[in-house]
Structures are given as C-alpha cells and as structure tokens.
Amino acid sequence: MILGLGIVSGILIGLVVLAVFLALFVMGQYNGLVTLRNRFRNAFAQIEVQLKRRHDLIPNLVETAKAYMSHEKGTLEAVIQARNSALSARESASADDAESLKTLMVAEKGLGSALGGLFALSEAYPDLKANQNMMQLNEELTSTENKVSFARQSYNDAVTSYNTKRETFPSNIIAGAFSFNPATLFEVSEPTEREPVKVSFD
C-alpha cells in the first residue's frame, strides 16, 4: 500500500514538474515572439518619423522652386499630389497591416518618381540651384533620404528576425496558437528606387 502511494505521488510530482516545464517553455516562446514583434513595430515607427520629416520638407521645396519654375506648374503639382498621397498612406499605415504597408510603399515610390522629375527639370534653372533656401532644403532632404534608408533597413532586419522566429519549430506552434501573424518587409520594387533620391544642386 505504501509502495503504491509512493508510486502515485511520484507520478503526480513528475506530472506537475512536466506541467511547470511546459508552462515555462510556452511562456518563454510567447515572450520571445512578443519581444520581436515589438521590435519591428518600433522600427516601423522610426520609418514613420523620417517619412513625416520628408513629407514636411516637400511643400517648402515646391514653394521655393515655384518662384523660378513658373512654366513647370504640372511638375510642381505632381510633386504635391504625390506628397499628399504618401502622407495619407503614411497616416493610415500600420506595421501589422500588410495592405496598408503595400499602399504606403506604392505611394512612396510615386513620390520618389515625382521628386526625381522635379530635380531633373531644376537643372535648367541655375538661379534656383544657387538659391540659399533651396540649397538648405537640398541638404535636409538628402539627410532625410539617408535616414529613411537606414530606418527601412533596421525595420526589415527586425521583421526578418520576427518572421524567422514565428516560422521555426517549436515557436511556430505558439505563433499559430496565439495569432502571431507574419510581418511585411518594407521593400522597394525597382532596383533604381532602392537608392535615395539624388538631390544635387551643385
């Protein structure tokens, strides 16, 4: 009888230890996924900060250019339109929503193309290139473009770490059970668009 009770209590202790181990294991995997998810969300917030700075610079850029490029009204309007689309997409974008991220990427690509057109045309206006305000805006925009690139790289690194964790065994079981959805990379579709917009008024 005593032997039987010892075996039963030994089994119960073993089951309790196993249950505690499993609970700690699940908690560890869950917390690891939460940490990586928060990391890519924070990295996306840094992209938003730099994009906001970029969007805030563009109206000043267009106003400065307008004084010298009165015959290029269509180009200037295209830049403002693209900026407004990108601003709207940024305000509704979320690191957890793949569709809103895709919309933001398309809008930013359109803005980059519109700015490229403006800078190409500005080459024909030497007085504009020599304008002090334009040179300062040029420096700020170039700096911002570099910061956007760095922020995007940091975000993509964080997304890759998170997606790798949620796809590998055994954390994929926890990810599925607790609805840790895949994160979307912030990619630029064309190789030429991977470079920051060249804004030289030298």
N, C-alpha and C positions, 0 to 999 in steps of 0.2 A: 504493500500500500504506500509506504513512504517512498519507495523507489519510483512508483508510478507518479506520485505527486511531484517528485524531483524532475522527472522527465517532462511532465506537463508544464511545470514552471520554467524549465529550461527552454522549452519550445516557445512559451509566451514571451520570455525575455528576448529570445532570438528574433521573434516577430516584431517586438517593439523596437529593437535595435535596427532591424531592416526598415521598418516604417520611418524611423527617425532619419536614417541614412537617405532613404528615397525622398523624404520631405526636404532635407538639406540640399540634395542633388537638384531637385526641381527648382528650389528657391535660388540656388546658385546660377542655374541656366537662365531662369527668368530674369534675375537681376542683371546678368551679363547682356541679355538682349535689350533690356530697358536702357542700360548704360550706353550701348552702341546706338540705339535709336535716338536718345537724347543728344548724342554727339553729332549725328548727321543733321538733326533739327537745328542745333545751334550753328553748325557750319552753314546751313541754308540761310539762317538769319544774318550771317555775315555777308553773304552774297546780296541779300536784300538791302543792307546798309549801303554797299558800294553802288548798287544799281540806282538807289534813290539819289545818291550824290551825282551820279552820271545824268539822271533824268533832270535834276535840278540845274545842272550846268547848261543844258541844251537851249532853253529859252534865251539866256544871256548871249550865247553863241550866235543864235539866229538874229537877235536884235542888233548885235554888233555887225554881223555880215550884211544885214538889210540895208544899212546906210551906204554900202559900197556895191552891193549886188542887186540894184533895183530891177534889173532886167531878168533876174533869176527867181522871180516870185514863185514859180511852180516848184522849184527845187527846195526853196525855204519852207513852203507849205508842206511838202512831202516829209521833210525832217520833223516838223512839228506834229504832223499827223502820226508818223511812226513813233515819235516820242510819247504821244498820248496813248497810243495802243499799248506800248511797252509798259507805261505807267499803270494803266488799267489792269494789264495782265499781272504785273508785279503785286498790285494790291490784293488781287484775288488768288494769288498763287500760294500753295502750301506744300511743304516738303512731303506730306503724307498723301497728296493727291496727284497721281501721275498725269491726269488730263490737264490740270491747271499748270503743271510744270511744262508740259509739251506746248501749251499755248504761250507761256512765257518765253520759251526757247525760240519759237517761231517769231514772236513779236520782237525779241532782242536781235534776231538775225535781220529782220526788216529794218530796224533802227540802225544797225551797223551798215547796211547797204545804203540807206538814205544819207547817213553821215559821210560815207565814202564818196557818194556823188557830190555832196557839198564841198568836201575838201579838194576833190579833183577840179571842180569849177573854180574854186578860190585861187588856183594857180594863175589864173588870167587877171587877177586883181592885186597888183603889187602894193598898192596903198593899204589894202586890207591886211595883207601879210605883215606889213610894218606897223600896224595899229597895236599900241601897247596893251589895250584891253584884250584884243584878240590873242596876242602872244601869251598873256597870263592865262586866259581860258584854255589855250592850247596846252600849256604846261599842266594845268589842273586836270584836264580831260585825259591827257596821256597817263598821268599818275593814277587816275581813277581806273582807266582801262587795265593797267597793270594789276591794280588791287582786285579788280573783278576776276582776272585770270587766276590770281593766287587763291582767292576765296573759292572759286569754282573747283580748283584742284583739290583744295582741302575738303570741300564738300564731297567730291567724287571719291576721295580716299576713304572718308567716313562711311559713305554709302556702300562701298565695296566691302569694307570690314563687316558692316552690319549684315549685308546680304550673304556673305560667306558664312557668318555665324548661323544665320537662320536656315541655311540650306544644308549644313553639315550635321551628321549624326553625332550625338543624340539631341542636340539643341533644336533640330528641325521638328522633333516631336513636340517640344514645349512651344515652339513658334506656331505650329499648327493649332495646338490646343488653346492658345491664348491670343490668336488672331494677330500675330506679328506679320503684317503684310510686307511684300518686297518694296524696297525704296527705288526711286528712279534716278539714274545718273543725269547730271546737267551737262548734256552734250551739245556740241555744235556740229551740224550735219555736214558742212563742206569744209575741206581742209583749209581753204583760204580764209574761212571765217574763224578758224582757230587762233589766228593771230589777232592781237589788239588792232583796233582801227588806227591806221597811220595818220597822225595829225601833225604834219610838219609844215610850218610857215616860214622856214628858214630862207 
